[in-house]
Amino acid sequence: MSERKPMIAGNWKMNLTLEQSTSLVKTIVKECGRLKGVEVLVAPPFTALSTIKEAIGDSGILLAAQNMHWELEGAYTGEISPKMLVEAGCSHVILGHSERRNLFFETNDTINLKTEAAISTGLVPIVCIGETLDQREQGQTSEVIREQLEGSLKNLLERKNLPLSTILAYEPVWAIGTGKTATPDQAQEVHQFIRHWLDENFGSRAARAIRILYGGSVKPGNIRELMSMPDIDGALVGGASLKAHSFLPIIRFQEN
């Protein structure tokens, strides 16, 4: 039996007002705040972090930011530092989401800096990786995933020191917000590749302990089959996390 506790994470992206966010998280707390056997995390926009932290209270629901800068402070107009996220009540931060890579041209180098900064300030990084449809069709998935892992975790790789709390998220770009989902076998194949990469580069203990989430059009109808795969440890959920009626069944996948 896996020692890795499943995690269901909701990435709200640039959605929901403060009122909507508060209502949603209060429903999640009421229905799943004391749920055993799975960790639940929400990642609202920056403007809602403090409000959602207050609504979460002592329920055990985890709070993450969707991005951050790698410097603690300075002349970086429009940016948020890891120190600010900790002050707002975050325990986790999503880094290198495919939308950040593709729409805002983030590179492996910047994600590497952010990952190290997150760890140094006590935040748990959720580092995202994934290939485009063109890369998959050309048989480059493994090559792309390896390159992203080596680049996004470069400093940690050089020191051979990856905290066991680190979370990785495999997001096939072609499945983000498209309604397309990697089949459980396709997702498992890549998750297994990542697990082997962890073993080769950080050792068997890291490979056994580090959680790898799947992200890409996760829905109530496919979560249980995805979670049945041995190397899939949870889900990074986008659109389906914005409504209680779709997010709660995903959180409660073990009961279905």
Secondary structure, 3 states (H helix, E strand, C coil): CCCCCCEEEEECCCCCCHHHHHHHHHHHHHHHCCCCCCEEEEECCHHHHHHHHHHHCCCCCEEEECCCCCCCCCCCCCCCCHHHHHHHCCCEEEECCHHHHHHCCCCHHHHHHHHHHHHHCCCEEEEEECCCHHHHHCCCHHHHHHHHHHHHCHHHHHHCCCCCCCEEEECCHHHCCCCCCCCHHHHHHHHHHHHHHHHHHHCHHHHHHCEEEECCCCCCCCHHHHHCCCCCCEEEECHHHCCHHHHHHHHCHHHC
